[in-house]
Amino acid sequence: MARAMYDYTKAVLKKVSFDVNLFCKELKKAMDRLLPYEIEELKVWVDALVKQNPQLNQCLILLNP
């Protein structure tokens, strides 16, 4: 079940990556819902996505509370 949440989170983040505010909002929700090891995996994935979409760079602050 937890893996499904991680995959769902990635799908949602990818779909909202066109809007910085939505992306930050969904990323914040993901940080609350995912397990610690999934958050570490998500950080790597988000870093790669931000390289493709530099406007999302401001949301990286949410990954390092």
N, C-alpha and C positions, 0 to 999 in steps of 0.2 A: 504493500500500500504506500509506504513512504516513497519508494522509487517512482511511483506514479505521480505523486505530488511534485517531485523534482522535475520530471519530464513535462508535466503540465505547466509548471512555473516557467521553464525555458520557452515553451511554446507561447505563453502569454507575453513574456518579455520581448520575444522576437516580433510579435504582432504589434506591440505598442511602441516599438523602437523609433517610430516616426515622430513621436511627441515626447519631448524631454520630461514634461511634468507627469504624464501618465507613466512613463518608464520609471521615474523615481518613486512614484506612489506604489507601483506593483513590486518594485524591488524591495521597498520597505516592508510590504506585506510578506514577501518571500522570506525575509530575514527573520520574521516572527514565527513563521510556520515550519520552516525546514529544520532538519536535524543538523547538529554541528558539522558533521563530515560532509553533508550535502551543501552546506554553506561554503565550505572550502572549495568544493568542486564548482559551485556556482560562481565564485570569485574568479576562477580561471576562465570560465566560459564568458563571463561579463567582460573581462579584460579583452578577450578576443573580439567580442562584439563592439566594444568601444573603439577599437582600432579601425573597424570598418565604418563606424558612425561616430566621429569625433565630437559631435554636439552632445553626446551622452556623457561626456567626461565629467561633468559636474555631479553626476549621480554616484560616482565612485566613492565619495565621502561617506555614503551610507554603508559601504562594505567594511569600513574601518571605524567602528564606533569607539 
